[in-house]
Amino acid sequence: QVQLVESGGGSVHAGGSLRLSCVASPHSSSCMGWFRQPPGKEREGVAIVTWYGNTMYADSVKGRFTIYQDNSKNTLYLQMNSLKPEYTAIYYCAARWGGDCSYDLFRVWGQGTQVTVSS
């Protein structure tokens, strides 16, 4: 089973940027995604990328976040720009094998990395 290790979280002011990374071992899966869990709320999907580079974003982050991966390094990234306080959450990397990359089908998770955006 693939193991996922995230890094890159931290604290920033509103309007700032962060880039999250996720290393998959032994290798990336056909579907890779980022999810987040705000304080006191359920986990939600943020962005997905397929092995072929197709992407999908939650409406709340479109135009602000970019998901991409470097398959040669088995690493997934999430570039987050123009951050808002409501983006404060634990961000999780996730993986799934299969042709359907729907948010609700992901079952393999990293440990999460905290992102805090202050106003």
KETIBA-213066 format. One record per atom (N, C-alpha, C): atom name; chain; residue number from 1; residue in three letters; z negated, y, x negated. Coordinates in steps of 0.001 Angstrom, whole numbers, padded with zeros to 6 digits, always signed. Example, Ala and Ser with C-alpha at 12.3 -4.5 7.8 and 13.67 -1.06 7.14 Angstrom:
residues 2
(node "N", "A", 1, "ALA", (-007800, -005690, -013190));
(node "CA", "A", 1, "ALA", (-007800, -004500, -012300));
(node "C", "A", 1, "ALA", (-007800, -003300, -013200));
(node "N", "A", 2, "SER", (-007080, -002250, -012850));
(node "CA", "A", 2, "SER", (-007140, -001060, -013670));
(node "C", "A", 2, "SER", (-007870, +000030, -012900));
***
This chain:
residues 119
(node "N", "A", 1, "GLN", (+000000, -001190, -000848));
(node "CA", "A", 1, "GLN", (+000000, +000000, +000000));
(node "C", "A", 1, "GLN", (+000000, +001243, -000886));
(node "N", "A", 2, "VAL", (+000726, +002272, -000439));
(node "CA", "A", 2, "VAL", (+000817, +003494, -001233));
(node "C", "A", 2, "VAL", (-000524, +004223, -001218));
(node "N", "A", 3, "GLN", (-000863, +004830, -002338));
(node "CA", "A", 3, "GLN", (-002057, +005679, -002447));
(node "C", "A", 3, "GLN", (-001603, +007114, -002667));
(node "N", "A", 4, "LEU", (-002318, +008048, -002049));
(node "CA", "A", 4, "LEU", (-001940, +009451, -002064));
(node "C", "A", 4, "LEU", (-003088, +010295, -002599));
(node "N", "A", 5, "VAL", (-002779, +011190, -003521));
(node "CA", "A", 5, "VAL", (-003798, +012071, -004094));
(node "C", "A", 5, "VAL", (-003303, +013510, -004012));
(node "N", "A", 6, "GLU", (-004013, +014327, -003237));
(node "CA", "A", 6, "GLU", (-003639, +015730, -003065));
(node "C", "A", 6, "GLU", (-004350, +016619, -004081));
(node "N", "A", 7, "SER", (-003748, +017769, -004325));
(node "CA", "A", 7, "SER", (-004367, +018806, -005146));
(node "C", "A", 7, "SER", (-003758, +020141, -004767));
(node "N", "A", 8, "GLY", (-004389, +021218, -005234));
(node "CA", "A", 8, "GLY", (-003811, +022543, -005027));
(node "C", "A", 8, "GLY", (-004484, +023394, -003986));
(node "N", "A", 9, "GLY", (-005468, +022836, -003285));
(node "CA", "A", 9, "GLY", (-006169, +023647, -002305));
(node "C", "A", 9, "GLY", (-007024, +024702, -002981));
(node "N", "A", 10, "GLY", (-007570, +025601, -002160));
(node "CA", "A", 10, "GLY", (-008421, +026652, -002696));
(node "C", "A", 10, "GLY", (-008661, +027727, -001673));
(node "N", "A", 11, "SER", (-009176, +028860, -002158));
(node "CA", "A", 11, "SER", (-009480, +029997, -001287));
(node "C", "A", 11, "SER", (-008569, +031155, -001632));
(node "N", "A", 12, "VAL", (-007965, +031738, -000609));
(node "CA", "A", 12, "VAL", (-007077, +032888, -000803));
(node "C", "A", 12, "VAL", (-007331, +033892, +000307));
(node "N", "A", 13, "HIS", (-006870, +035111, +000084));
(node "CA", "A", 13, "HIS", (-006929, +036125, +001117));
(node "C", "A", 13, "HIS", (-005700, +036014, +002011));
(node "N", "A", 14, "ALA", (-005827, +036517, +003217));
(node "CA", "A", 14, "ALA", (-004691, +036518, +004139));
(node "C", "A", 14, "ALA", (-003479, +037181, +003476));
(node "N", "A", 15, "GLY", (-002329, +036572, +003678));
(node "CA", "A", 15, "GLY", (-001108, +037058, +003061));
(node "C", "A", 15, "GLY", (-000793, +036402, +001735));
(node "N", "A", 16, "GLY", (-001749, +035672, +001203));
(node "CA", "A", 16, "GLY", (-001559, +035010, -000076));
(node "C", "A", 16, "GLY", (-000773, +033714, +000042));
(node "N", "A", 17, "SER", (-000628, +033044, -001093));
(node "CA", "A", 17, "SER", (+000158, +031807, -001156));
(node "C", "A", 17, "SER", (-000612, +030721, -001900));
(node "N", "A", 18, "LEU", (-000298, +029497, -001547));
(node "CA", "A", 18, "LEU", (-000801, +028321, -002252));
(node "C", "A", 18, "LEU", (+000287, +027262, -002239));
(node "N", "A", 19, "ARG", (+000258, +026400, -003235));
(node "CA", "A", 19, "ARG", (+001144, +025248, -003227));
(node "C", "A", 19, "ARG", (+000308, +023987, -003371));
(node "N", "A", 20, "LEU", (+000432, +023124, -002371));
(node "CA", "A", 20, "LEU", (-000252, +021831, -002399));
(node "C", "A", 20, "LEU", (+000670, +020778, -003002));
(node "N", "A", 21, "SER", (+000058, +019837, -003705));
(node "CA", "A", 21, "SER", (+000805, +018723, -004282));
(node "C", "A", 21, "SER", (+000186, +017414, -003848));
(node "N", "A", 22, "CYS", (+001002, +016375, -003794));
(node "CA", "A", 22, "CYS", (+000528, +015047, -003416));
(node "C", "A", 22, "CYS", (+001309, +014032, -004236));
(node "N", "A", 23, "VAL", (+000585, +013296, -005069));
(node "CA", "A", 23, "VAL", (+001216, +012259, -005867));
(node "C", "A", 23, "VAL", (+001049, +010924, -005164));
(node "N", "A", 24, "ALA", (+002151, +010238, -004945));
(node "CA", "A", 24, "ALA", (+002149, +008937, -004286));
(node "C", "A", 24, "ALA", (+002329, +007843, -005330));
(node "N", "A", 25, "SER", (+001493, +006843, -005248));
(node "CA", "A", 25, "SER", (+001644, +005699, -006147));
(node "C", "A", 25, "SER", (+001592, +004407, -005347));
(node "N", "A", 26, "PRO", (+002429, +003437, -005669));
(node "CA", "A", 26, "PRO", (+003330, +003457, -006804));
(node "C", "A", 26, "PRO", (+004578, +004320, -006622));
(node "N", "A", 27, "HIS", (+004913, +004664, -005376));
(node "CA", "A", 27, "HIS", (+006093, +005502, -005146));
(node "C", "A", 27, "HIS", (+006024, +006120, -003763));
(node "N", "A", 28, "SER", (+006856, +007118, -003530));
(node "CA", "A", 28, "SER", (+006893, +007783, -002235));
(node "C", "A", 28, "SER", (+007454, +006843, -001173));
(node "N", "A", 29, "SER", (+007193, +007199, +000088));
(node "CA", "A", 29, "SER", (+007665, +006427, +001225));
(node "C", "A", 29, "SER", (+008855, +007117, +001876));
(node "N", "A", 30, "SER", (+009466, +006451, +002848));
(node "CA", "A", 30, "SER", (+010638, +007019, +003496));
(node "C", "A", 30, "SER", (+010297, +008260, +004308));
(node "N", "A", 31, "CYS", (+009079, +008344, +004800));
(node "CA", "A", 31, "CYS", (+008599, +009524, +005511));
(node "C", "A", 31, "CYS", (+007345, +010034, +004795));
(node "N", "A", 32, "MET", (+007338, +011314, +004433));
(node "CA", "A", 32, "MET", (+006164, +011939, +003824));
(node "C", "A", 32, "MET", (+005830, +013188, +004624));
(node "N", "A", 33, "GLY", (+004546, +013443, +004785));
(node "CA", "A", 33, "GLY", (+004181, +014577, +005609));
(node "C", "A", 33, "GLY", (+002882, +015239, +005194));
(node "N", "A", 34, "TRP", (+002699, +016423, +005718));
(node "CA", "A", 34, "TRP", (+001449, +017172, +005571));
(node "C", "A", 34, "TRP", (+000845, +017376, +006952));
(node "N", "A", 35, "PHE", (-000441, +017162, +007035));
(node "CA", "A", 35, "PHE", (-001214, +017386, +008245));
(node "C", "A", 35, "PHE", (-002399, +018271, +007883));
(node "N", "A", 36, "ARG", (-003051, +018812, +008897));
(node "CA", "A", 36, "ARG", (-004254, +019602, +008636));
(node "C", "A", 36, "ARG", (-005253, +019432, +009762));
(node "N", "A", 37, "GLN", (-006527, +019605, +009416));
(node "CA", "A", 37, "GLN", (-007586, +019535, +010406));
(node "C", "A", 37, "GLN", (-008455, +020777, +010273));
(node "N", "A", 38, "PRO", (-008279, +021742, +011175));
(node "CA", "A", 38, "PRO", (-009122, +022942, +011163));
(node "C", "A", 38, "PRO", (-010554, +022573, +011542));
(node "N", "A", 39, "PRO", (-011514, +023415, +011203));
(node "CA", "A", 39, "PRO", (-012915, +023131, +011548));
(node "C", "A", 39, "PRO", (-013094, +022942, +013046));
(node "N", "A", 40, "GLY", (-013706, +021835, +013436));
(node "CA", "A", 40, "GLY", (-014000, +021570, +014839));
(node "C", "A", 40, "GLY", (-012806, +021181, +015686));
(node "N", "A", 41, "LYS", (-011662, +020934, +015046));
(node "CA", "A", 41, "LYS", (-010459, +020587, +015812));
(node "C", "A", 41, "LYS", (-009888, +019256, +015324));
(node "N", "A", 42, "GLU", (-008925, +018750, +016084));
(node "CA", "A", 42, "GLU", (-008281, +017503, +015702));
(node "C", "A", 42, "GLU", (-007214, +017744, +014637));
(node "N", "A", 43, "ARG", (-006890, +016684, +013947));
(node "CA", "A", 43, "ARG", (-005843, +016769, +012938));
(node "C", "A", 43, "ARG", (-004482, +016972, +013616));
(node "N", "A", 44, "GLU", (-003652, +017790, +012999));
(node "CA", "A", 44, "GLU", (-002343, +018100, +013561));
(node "C", "A", 44, "GLU", (-001270, +018037, +012496));
(node "N", "A", 45, "GLY", (-000057, +017740, +012926));
(node "CA", "A", 45, "GLY", (+001048, +017693, +011993));
(node "C", "A", 45, "GLY", (+001507, +019085, +011597));
(node "N", "A", 46, "VAL", (+001863, +019239, +010325));
(node "CA", "A", 46, "VAL", (+002313, +020527, +009800));
(node "C", "A", 46, "VAL", (+003789, +020472, +009421));
(node "N", "A", 47, "ALA", (+004153, +019463, +008648));
(node "CA", "A", 47, "ALA", (+005535, +019369, +008182));
(node "C", "A", 47, "ALA", (+005827, +017945, +007725));
(node "N", "A", 48, "ILE", (+007089, +017558, +007843));
(node "CA", "A", 48, "ILE", (+007538, +016223, +007461));
(node "C", "A", 48, "ILE", (+008828, +016350, +006672));
(node "N", "A", 49, "VAL", (+009000, +015452, +005702));
(node "CA", "A", 49, "VAL", (+010269, +015362, +004982));
(node "C", "A", 49, "VAL", (+010643, +013891, +004863));
(node "N", "A", 50, "THR", (+011906, +013593, +005068));
(node "CA", "A", 50, "THR", (+012373, +012224, +004918));
(node "C", "A", 50, "THR", (+012894, +012011, +003494));
(node "N", "A", 51, "TRP", (+013130, +010743, +003190));
(node "CA", "A", 51, "TRP", (+013629, +010404, +001853));
(node "C", "A", 51, "TRP", (+014920, +011161, +001540));
(node "N", "A", 52, "TYR", (+015719, +011428, +002602));
(node "CA", "A", 52, "TYR", (+017005, +012084, +002408));
(node "C", "A", 52, "TYR", (+016900, +013605, +002425));
(node "N", "A", 53, "GLY", (+015673, +014105, +002592));
(node "CA", "A", 53, "GLY", (+015474, +015549, +002509));
(node "C", "A", 53, "GLY", (+015483, +016287, +003828));
(node "N", "A", 54, "ASN", (+015585, +015569, +004931));
(node "CA", "A", 54, "ASN", (+015496, +016230, +006235));
(node "C", "A", 54, "ASN", (+014063, +016673, +006481));
(node "N", "A", 55, "THR", (+013891, +017844, +007029));
(node "CA", "A", 55, "THR", (+012552, +018401, +007235));
(node "C", "A", 55, "THR", (+012302, +018783, +008683));
(node "N", "A", 56, "MET", (+011031, +018827, +009025));
(node "CA", "A", 56, "MET", (+010612, +019261, +010353));
(node "C", "A", 56, "MET", (+009282, +019982, +010186));
(node "N", "A", 57, "TYR", (+009116, +021078, +010941));
(node "CA", "A", 57, "TYR", (+007913, +021896, +010819));
(node "C", "A", 57, "TYR", (+007275, +022143, +012167));
(node "N", "A", 58, "ALA", (+005958, +022280, +012157));
(node "CA", "A", 58, "ALA", (+005264, +022750, +013347));
(node "C", "A", 58, "ALA", (+005666, +024203, +013582));
(node "N", "A", 59, "ASP", (+005747, +024581, +014847));
(node "CA", "A", 59, "ASP", (+006177, +025939, +015185));
(node "C", "A", 59, "ASP", (+005301, +026999, +014512));
(node "N", "A", 60, "SER", (+004019, +026707, +014377));
(node "CA", "A", 60, "SER", (+003084, +027696, +013846));
(node "C", "A", 60, "SER", (+003308, +028032, +012379));
(node "N", "A", 61, "VAL", (+004063, +027202, +011652));
(node "CA", "A", 61, "VAL", (+004247, +027438, +010214));
(node "C", "A", 61, "VAL", (+005706, +027677, +009836));
(node "N", "A", 62, "LYS", (+006593, +027614, +010792));
(node "CA", "A", 62, "LYS", (+008012, +027825, +010490));
(node "C", "A", 62, "LYS", (+008232, +029194, +009856));
(node "N", "A", 63, "GLY", (+008986, +029222, +008791));
(node "CA", "A", 63, "GLY", (+009255, +030470, +008088));
(node "C", "A", 63, "GLY", (+008204, +030834, +007063));
(node "N", "A", 64, "ARG", (+007068, +030142, +007077));
(node "CA", "A", 64, "ARG", (+005976, +030422, +006139));
(node "C", "A", 64, "ARG", (+005773, +029281, +005148));
(node "N", "A", 65, "PHE", (+005929, +028045, +005616));
(node "CA", "A", 65, "PHE", (+005700, +026861, +004790));
(node "C", "A", 65, "PHE", (+007030, +026185, +004463));
(node "N", "A", 66, "THR", (+007069, +025567, +003277));
(node "CA", "A", 66, "THR", (+008217, +024774, +002873));
(node "C", "A", 66, "THR", (+007723, +023450, +002306));
(node "N", "A", 67, "ILE", (+008229, +022362, +002867));
(node "CA", "A", 67, "ILE", (+007904, +021032, +002368));
(node "C", "A", 67, "ILE", (+009081, +020526, +001550));
(node "N", "A", 68, "TYR", (+008783, +019928, +000406));
(node "CA", "A", 68, "TYR", (+009841, +019352, -000410));
(node "C", "A", 68, "TYR", (+009219, +018306, -001315));
(node "N", "A", 69, "GLN", (+010070, +017482, -001900));
(node "CA", "A", 69, "GLN", (+009545, +016427, -002747));
(node "C", "A", 69, "GLN", (+010431, +016239, -003972));
(node "N", "A", 70, "ASP", (+009805, +015767, -005025));
(node "CA", "A", 70, "ASP", (+010493, +015404, -006249));
(node "C", "A", 70, "ASP", (+010370, +013891, -006363));
(node "N", "A", 71, "ASN", (+011407, +013189, -005942));
(node "CA", "A", 71, "ASN", (+011345, +011730, -005914));
(node "C", "A", 71, "ASN", (+011203, +011136, -007311));
(node "N", "A", 72, "SER", (+011694, +011836, -008329));
(node "CA", "A", 72, "SER", (+011571, +011318, -009696));
(node "C", "A", 72, "SER", (+010118, +011307, -010161));
(node "N", "A", 73, "LYS", (+009289, +012150, -009536));
(node "CA", "A", 73, "LYS", (+007866, +012234, -009894));
(node "C", "A", 73, "LYS", (+006970, +011673, -008802));
(node "N", "A", 74, "ASN", (+007587, +011155, -007726));
(node "CA", "A", 74, "ASN", (+006812, +010632, -006591));
(node "C", "A", 74, "ASN", (+005807, +011670, -006096));
(node "N", "A", 75, "THR", (+006225, +012906, -006056));
(node "CA", "A", 75, "THR", (+005332, +014004, -005696));
(node "C", "A", 75, "THR", (+005884, +014795, -004518));
(node "N", "A", 76, "LEU", (+005003, +015042, -003580));
(node "CA", "A", 76, "LEU", (+005299, +015832, -002390));
(node "C", "A", 76, "LEU", (+004625, +017184, -002533));
(node "N", "A", 77, "TYR", (+005299, +018234, -002070));
(node "CA", "A", 77, "TYR", (+004751, +019584, -002173));
(node "C", "A", 77, "TYR", (+004732, +020274, -000811));
(node "N", "A", 78, "LEU", (+003848, +021233, -000686));
(node "CA", "A", 78, "LEU", (+003852, +022131, +000472));
(node "C", "A", 78, "LEU", (+003616, +023542, -000055));
(node "N", "A", 79, "GLN", (+004661, +024331, -000055));
(node "CA", "A", 79, "GLN", (+004541, +025734, -000441));
(node "C", "A", 79, "GLN", (+004143, +026535, +000784));
(node "N", "A", 80, "MET", (+003012, +027199, +000704));
(node "CA", "A", 80, "MET", (+002474, +027945, +001836));
(node "C", "A", 80, "MET", (+002431, +029431, +001492));
(node "N", "A", 81, "ASN", (+003179, +030222, +002221));
(node "CA", "A", 81, "ASN", (+003239, +031665, +002003));
(node "C", "A", 81, "ASN", (+002725, +032417, +003225));
(node "N", "A", 82, "SER", (+002381, +033670, +003021));
(node "CA", "A", 82, "SER", (+001911, +034529, +004119));
(node "C", "A", 82, "SER", (+000812, +033834, +004913));
(node "N", "A", 83, "LEU", (-000168, +033372, +004213));
(node "CA", "A", 83, "LEU", (-001226, +032578, +004852));
(node "C", "A", 83, "LEU", (-002066, +033424, +005805));
(node "N", "A", 84, "LYS", (-002506, +032781, +006872));
(node "CA", "A", 84, "LYS", (-003352, +033413, +007879));
(node "C", "A", 84, "LYS", (-004726, +032743, +007901));
(node "N", "A", 85, "PRO", (-005756, +033453, +008331));
(node "CA", "A", 85, "PRO", (-007088, +032828, +008424));
(node "C", "A", 85, "PRO", (-007103, +031571, +009302));
(node "N", "A", 86, "GLU", (-006257, +031549, +010344));
(node "CA", "A", 86, "GLU", (-006241, +030376, +011222));
(node "C", "A", 86, "GLU", (-005628, +029142, +010563));
(node "N", "A", 87, "TYR", (-005096, +029300, +009364));
(node "CA", "A", 87, "TYR", (-004588, +028156, +008616));
(node "C", "A", 87, "TYR", (-005689, +027460, +007829));
(node "N", "A", 88, "THR", (-006892, +027994, +007889));
(node "CA", "A", 88, "THR", (-008007, +027353, +007204));
(node "C", "A", 88, "THR", (-008220, +025950, +007751));
(node "N", "A", 89, "ALA", (-008216, +024955, +006866));
(node "CA", "A", 89, "ALA", (-008307, +023562, +007293));
(node "C", "A", 89, "ALA", (-008375, +022667, +006068));
(node "N", "A", 90, "ILE", (-008661, +021399, +006331));
(node "CA", "A", 90, "ILE", (-008450, +020375, +005313));
(node "C", "A", 90, "ILE", (-007012, +019897, +005487));
(node "N", "A", 91, "TYR", (-006269, +019926, +004420));
(node "CA", "A", 91, "TYR", (-004870, +019512, +004450));
(node "C", "A", 91, "TYR", (-004739, +018113, +003862));
(node "N", "A", 92, "TYR", (-004039, +017265, +004598));
(node "CA", "A", 92, "TYR", (-003864, +015874, +004215));
(node "C", "A", 92, "TYR", (-002395, +015566, +003974));
(node "N", "A", 93, "CYS", (-002162, +014792, +002945));
(node "CA", "A", 93, "CYS", (-000859, +014209, +002698));
(node "C", "A", 93, "CYS", (-000816, +012864, +003418));
(node "N", "A", 94, "ALA", (+000354, +012484, +003927));
(node "CA", "A", 94, "ALA", (+000480, +011224, +004645));
(node "C", "A", 94, "ALA", (+001829, +010578, +004346));
(node "N", "A", 95, "ALA", (+001851, +009266, +004529));
(node "CA", "A", 95, "ALA", (+003066, +008513, +004235));
(node "C", "A", 95, "ALA", (+003314, +007460, +005304));
(node "N", "A", 96, "ARG", (+004589, +007136, +005443));
(node "CA", "A", 96, "ARG", (+004966, +006108, +006399));
(node "C", "A", 96, "ARG", (+006284, +005488, +005952));
(node "N", "A", 97, "TRP", (+006385, +004181, +006079));
(node "CA", "A", 97, "TRP", (+007658, +003495, +005872));
(node "C", "A", 97, "TRP", (+008299, +003245, +007224));
(node "N", "A", 98, "GLY", (+009560, +003582, +007339));
(node "CA", "A", 98, "GLY", (+010274, +003343, +008576));
(node "C", "A", 98, "GLY", (+011254, +004452, +008846));
(node "N", "A", 99, "GLY", (+012120, +004243, +009813));
(node "CA", "A", 99, "GLY", (+013134, +005233, +010120));
(node "C", "A", 99, "GLY", (+012653, +006351, +011018));
(node "N", "A", 100, "ASP", (+011579, +006122, +011746));
(node "CA", "A", 100, "ASP", (+011034, +007123, +012657));
(node "C", "A", 100, "ASP", (+009881, +007842, +011966));
(node "N", "A", 101, "CYS", (+010060, +009138, +011734));
(node "CA", "A", 101, "CYS", (+009047, +009920, +011011));
(node "C", "A", 101, "CYS", (+008216, +010792, +011955));
(node "N", "A", 102, "SER", (+008044, +010357, +013180));
(node "CA", "A", 102, "SER", (+007243, +011133, +014131));
(node "C", "A", 102, "SER", (+005812, +011281, +013621));
(node "N", "A", 103, "TYR", (+005218, +012440, +013902));
(node "CA", "A", 103, "TYR", (+003855, +012737, +013434));
(node "C", "A", 103, "TYR", (+002860, +011641, +013803));
(node "N", "A", 104, "ASP", (+002979, +011117, +015014));
(node "CA", "A", 104, "ASP", (+001944, +010192, +015488));
(node "C", "A", 104, "ASP", (+002086, +008783, +014926));
(node "N", "A", 105, "LEU", (+003065, +008548, +014062));
(node "CA", "A", 105, "LEU", (+003255, +007213, +013497));
(node "C", "A", 105, "LEU", (+002706, +007073, +012080));
(node "N", "A", 106, "PHE", (+002224, +008155, +011496));
(node "CA", "A", 106, "PHE", (+001690, +008088, +010132));
(node "C", "A", 106, "PHE", (+000337, +007378, +010127));
(node "N", "A", 107, "ARG", (+000134, +006479, +009154));
(node "CA", "A", 107, "ARG", (-001105, +005712, +009094));
(node "C", "A", 107, "ARG", (-001764, +005736, +007719));
(node "N", "A", 108, "VAL", (-001061, +006179, +006686));
(node "CA", "A", 108, "VAL", (-001606, +006204, +005329));
(node "C", "A", 108, "VAL", (-001897, +007647, +004949));
(node "N", "A", 109, "TRP", (-003137, +007905, +004510));
(node "CA", "A", 109, "TRP", (-003608, +009277, +004294));
(node "C", "A", 109, "TRP", (-004210, +009445, +002912));
(node "N", "A", 110, "GLY", (-004087, +010666, +002395));
(node "CA", "A", 110, "GLY", (-004833, +011036, +001214));
(node "C", "A", 110, "GLY", (-006243, +011450, +001584));
(node "N", "A", 111, "GLN", (-006996, +011894, +000585));
(node "CA", "A", 111, "GLN", (-008399, +012258, +000816));
(node "C", "A", 111, "GLN", (-008551, +013668, +001365));
(node "N", "A", 112, "GLY", (-007508, +014467, +001264));
(node "CA", "A", 112, "GLY", (-007533, +015825, +001787));
(node "C", "A", 112, "GLY", (-007902, +016850, +000733));
(node "N", "A", 113, "THR", (-007439, +018061, +000957));
(node "CA", "A", 113, "THR", (-007780, +019180, +000081));
(node "C", "A", 113, "THR", (-008052, +020404, +000951));
(node "N", "A", 114, "GLN", (-009109, +021121, +000649));
(node "CA", "A", 114, "GLN", (-009540, +022244, +001475));
(node "C", "A", 114, "GLN", (-008728, +023491, +001168));
(node "N", "A", 115, "VAL", (-008254, +024128, +002219));
(node "CA", "A", 115, "VAL", (-007599, +025427, +002130));
(node "C", "A", 115, "VAL", (-008395, +026399, +002983));
(node "N", "A", 116, "THR", (-008833, +027479, +002371));
(node "CA", "A", 116, "THR", (-009600, +028498, +003082));
(node "C", "A", 116, "THR", (-008900, +029841, +002926));
(node "N", "A", 117, "VAL", (-008584, +030462, +004055));
(node "CA", "A", 117, "VAL", (-007909, +031758, +004061));
(node "C", "A", 117, "VAL", (-008845, +032783, +004682));
(node "N", "A", 118, "SER", (-009210, +033775, +003911));
(node "CA", "A", 118, "SER", (-010129, +034803, +004391));
(node "C", "A", 118, "SER", (-009352, +036049, +004812));
(node "N", "A", 119, "SER", (-009925, +036746, +005767));
(node "CA", "A", 119, "SER", (-009252, +037952, +006292));
(node "C", "A", 119, "SER", (-009573, +039170, +005449));
***
